[in-house]
Amino acid sequence: MIKEIPGPPTEAQIEDGRLLFAGECEFFFGSQKIDQLPPVGRPEVAFAGRSNVGKSSIINALTGRRALARASSEPGRTKQLNFFNLADRLSLVDMPGYGFAKAAKSVKEDWQDMMFAYLRGRTTLERVILLLDARIELKASDRDVMELLDRAAVVFQIVLTKCDQVKPKALAAKIAEVEALALKHAAAYPRIIATSSETGFGIEDLRAEIARFAVPLQTSGEGQSGS
């Protein structure tokens, strides 16, 4: 089946994203084991990526905060799911980085088992934002995670990071390459977003995409848990 690639967000959707991310955003839960997850409540959007892809920087850029999500000084060191409450309308989930070369095989297997259990069993998980570094070629671990997401039947969207460090022609080629790859994965949302946490490029676009899953403003205070 050929997927139709959606167009860019409308002005109204961009404004929805701006309003959502202008709200308060606070850390409220960390889970190192799958049986320690917070109760289901708000819709969730999770961020996944290699341990050096710039995941913390993107989360901080989206929320307009310098240190909401903290990058470890040793890539791959953080091994827990971190949950953030965004304006009581959405939960952002910072997943542990993958692809850490120094980790033992058992650690990598534990990561995959925990992530698969979370991805497959979390009923409030609306989308996974899969971050890929625009400057480098795809790694085997990136492809493995895409396969894992396909098996878990969780929709994921590829977002390119560090695009300010790539020349326009090379970036266009990278986007085309990743679009073609996304079309081959059943769980992949076909629209690619190119971003830079340094310059803000693509950030309002990504905010608009994520805002689609937030609890509407008029019902944001009703029946939500896990604050």
NORPEBEL-V422843 format. One record per helix or strand of 2 or more residues. SS is the DSSP state (2 for helix, 1 for strand). FROM is the first residue (numbers start at 1). LEN is the number of residues. If there is no record, write none. Layout:
ss: (SS:SS)
from: (FROM:FROM)
len: (LEN:LEN)
//
This chain:
ss: (2:1:2:1:2:1:1:2:1:2:1:2:2:1:2:2)
from: (11:25:34:44:55:81:90:105:125:140:156:163:168:188:203:217)
len: (11:7:3:7:9:6:5:17:9:13:6:3:15:7:9:3)
//
